[in-house]
Amino acid sequence: MKIVPVMDILNGEVVHAVRGKRKEYQPLRESAICPSSSPFAVASAFAKCGFRELYIADLDAIAGKLPDSGGIRLIADALRLSLMVDAGISDLEKAEQILNCNASKIIIGTETLSDMGFVRAAVERFGKERVVVSLDLVNGKVLSRSAQIKLMDPVALAGEIQDAGVAQIIVLDLARVGSGEGIDLPLLQEISRNTHMRLFAGGGVREMDDLLRLKKAGVDGVLLATALHNGKISPSELRKHGLL
């Protein structure tokens, strides 16, 4: 199982994401990983810890602004990190722009998804190894611009995402992000049983026991931020359990 640290970037700073309430996000402070909220400094700290892949959520781009192409390229090139980037991608032009910044993978979040046709088009254009779909939830309910997608059951939607040619999916409950409430293991297990995509989990991981339960459940990867910054999960502990 792969551990992928997360950077949520807002107004040029890494912020502490809590429950998806983006207007309340504050710059990163008192981190066990890095004393700075500079995206490059935080990414450098993760690289020094031994992480080789990084998830970047460009919250300004998700809100409709231009993505930070220069910052993404700098992190990818200078630190030689493999980047998964969520920049509110909802068209092929924006997807190509992010990949041209040397991101390894684009994230298509259901939050900004208008129709499944775009997912199919992205997989056909860029290949299934470079396209990841984030099944975005709030308290277990699908988050989407599309009224039709929003009403779907998460497990059924995961099946449709797979049918669109997707090979990698993230299940991310924004209400659990930064909350320390724990993971929705039953939902993850049900999606795992009903699909054969690579499954990443995000939101709610509190401690190492959560990671070990996810590993036992067959989850392929976990997105992690708060537990790394508050020191409840350390790089040395991850190495001890063969997760880094």
Number of C-alpha atoms within 10 A of each C-alpha: 18 16 20 23 22 25 27 23 24 23 11 16 18 28 22 23 27 20 19 18 11 15 8 11 17 15 17 22 15 11 17 15 21 17 14 17 22 17 21 18 16 21 27 19 16 24 17 12 14 13 19 17 21 25 24 23 21 25 23 18 17 19 14 12 12 13 22 18 17 10 13 22 19 15 22 20 13 10 16 14 22 18 23 23 26 25 28 27 26 21 15 15 9 16 23 16 15 25 20 13 19 19 25 19 22 28 25 27 25 26 21 19 23 18 16 16 10 17 25 19 15 24 18 14 14 16 15 17 13 19 27 27 22 24 24 25 22 15 13 17 15 20 24 21 13 15 11 10 19 20 13 15 12 23 18 13 19 24 16 14 23 18 13 19 18 26 21 21 27 25 25 25 25 22 19 24 25 21 18 16 13 15 22 20 15 10 14 21 15 12 21 19 12 12 19 14 19 16 22 24 27 23 29 27 29 21 16 16 11 15 24 15 13 23 16 10 15 17 21 19 21 24 22 25 24 26 21 20 20 15 13 14 21 18 16 13 13 14 11 10 11 10 16 17
